[in-house]
Amino acid sequence: MSENIIEKFQTERERLNEIVMKYAQLEIKRFWSLDGQVYRDGALPAKIKELLGLVASLVLRCDDCIKYHIIRCHEEGVTNEEIEEAMSIGLIVGGSIVIPHLRRAFEAWDELNKR
């Protein structure tokens, strides 16, 4: 793979978030804060919450969300076996339309594992 999809995604996400925050009022800022807070350790560890976020993102077919949660899963120490099982759940719930997103998710995971 000649293009680093993870770095490209992170750079673009950061750039766009800066633009959003330039215009953001209280409601958007509150949502951004809530999004960050909900994935912290609680009754469920952050690792499990990130896997849940990944499954939901697969079912909703949001490639940006999928990449974000793949990165966070990697940072949280999710194993190859755990990621495969979580993505299997996303596939079974979402159906065959999830397959293209599953391919890109595994591509991103593979890239992270090569670091």
C-alpha positions as CSV (number, residue, x, y, z in Angstrom):
1,M,0.0,0.0,0.0
2,S,1.7,3.2,-1.1
3,E,-0.7,5.6,0.6
4,N,-0.9,5.8,4.4
5,I,-4.6,5.8,4.9
6,I,-4.4,6.3,8.6
7,E,-2.2,9.4,8.6
8,K,-4.3,10.9,5.7
9,F,-7.5,10.3,7.6
10,Q,-6.2,11.8,10.9
11,T,-4.8,14.9,9.1
12,E,-8.0,15.5,7.3
13,R,-10.1,14.9,10.4
14,E,-8.1,17.3,12.4
15,R,-8.3,20.0,9.7
16,L,-12.0,19.7,9.4
17,N,-12.6,19.6,13.1
18,E,-10.7,22.9,13.4
19,I,-13.1,24.4,10.8
20,V,-16.1,23.1,12.6
21,M,-14.9,24.5,16.0
22,K,-14.3,27.9,14.3
23,Y,-18.1,28.2,13.8
24,A,-19.3,26.0,16.7
25,Q,-21.7,27.3,19.3
26,L,-22.7,25.7,22.5
27,E,-24.8,22.8,21.0
28,I,-22.1,21.5,18.7
29,K,-19.4,21.9,21.4
30,R,-21.6,20.0,23.9
31,F,-22.1,17.2,21.4
32,W,-18.4,17.0,20.7
33,S,-17.8,16.8,24.5
34,L,-20.4,14.1,25.0
35,D,-19.0,12.0,22.2
36,G,-15.6,12.1,23.8
37,Q,-16.9,11.3,27.3
38,V,-19.1,8.3,26.4
39,Y,-16.1,6.2,25.3
40,R,-14.2,6.6,28.6
41,D,-13.8,3.8,31.1
42,G,-16.9,3.2,33.1
43,A,-19.0,0.1,33.9
44,L,-17.6,-1.0,30.5
45,P,-13.9,-0.5,29.7
46,A,-13.0,1.9,26.9
47,K,-11.8,-1.1,24.9
48,I,-15.3,-2.6,24.8
49,K,-16.9,0.8,24.1
50,E,-14.7,1.3,21.1
51,L,-15.6,-2.2,19.8
52,L,-19.3,-1.2,20.2
53,G,-18.7,2.0,18.4
54,L,-17.0,0.1,15.6
55,V,-19.9,-2.3,15.2
56,A,-22.4,0.5,15.1
57,S,-20.3,2.4,12.6
58,L,-20.1,-0.7,10.4
59,V,-23.9,-1.2,10.5
60,L,-24.4,2.5,9.7
61,R,-21.7,2.3,7.0
62,C,-19.8,5.4,8.1
63,D,-16.2,5.0,6.8
64,D,-14.9,7.9,8.8
65,C,-16.4,6.5,12.0
66,I,-15.1,3.1,11.2
67,K,-11.6,4.4,10.7
68,Y,-11.8,6.4,13.9
69,H,-12.9,3.4,15.9
70,I,-10.4,1.1,14.3
71,I,-7.6,3.5,15.4
72,R,-9.1,3.8,18.9
73,C,-9.4,0.0,19.1
74,H,-5.8,-0.4,18.2
75,E,-4.8,2.2,20.8
76,E,-6.9,0.3,23.4
77,G,-5.1,-2.9,22.7
78,V,-7.8,-4.8,20.9
79,T,-6.4,-8.1,19.5
80,N,-6.8,-9.3,15.9
81,E,-9.2,-12.0,17.2
82,E,-11.4,-9.4,19.0
83,I,-11.5,-7.1,16.0
84,E,-12.5,-10.0,13.8
85,E,-15.3,-11.1,16.1
86,A,-16.6,-7.5,16.5
87,M,-16.6,-7.0,12.7
88,S,-18.4,-10.3,12.3
89,I,-21.2,-9.0,14.4
90,G,-21.3,-5.8,12.3
91,L,-21.5,-7.9,9.2
92,I,-24.3,-10.2,10.5
93,V,-26.4,-7.3,11.8
94,G,-25.8,-5.0,8.8
95,G,-25.8,-7.7,6.1
96,S,-23.8,-7.9,2.8
97,I,-24.0,-4.2,2.2
98,V,-21.4,-3.9,5.0
99,I,-18.8,-5.9,3.0
100,P,-17.1,-2.9,1.2
101,H,-16.8,-1.1,4.6
102,L,-15.5,-4.3,6.2
103,R,-12.8,-4.5,3.5
104,R,-11.7,-0.9,4.2
105,A,-11.8,-1.5,8.0
106,F,-9.5,-4.5,7.7
107,E,-7.2,-2.6,5.4
108,A,-6.9,0.2,8.1
109,W,-6.4,-2.5,10.8
110,D,-3.7,-4.2,8.7
111,E,-1.9,-0.9,8.2
112,L,-2.0,-0.2,12.0
113,N,-0.6,-3.7,12.7
114,K,2.4,-3.0,10.4
115,R,3.5,0.0,12.5
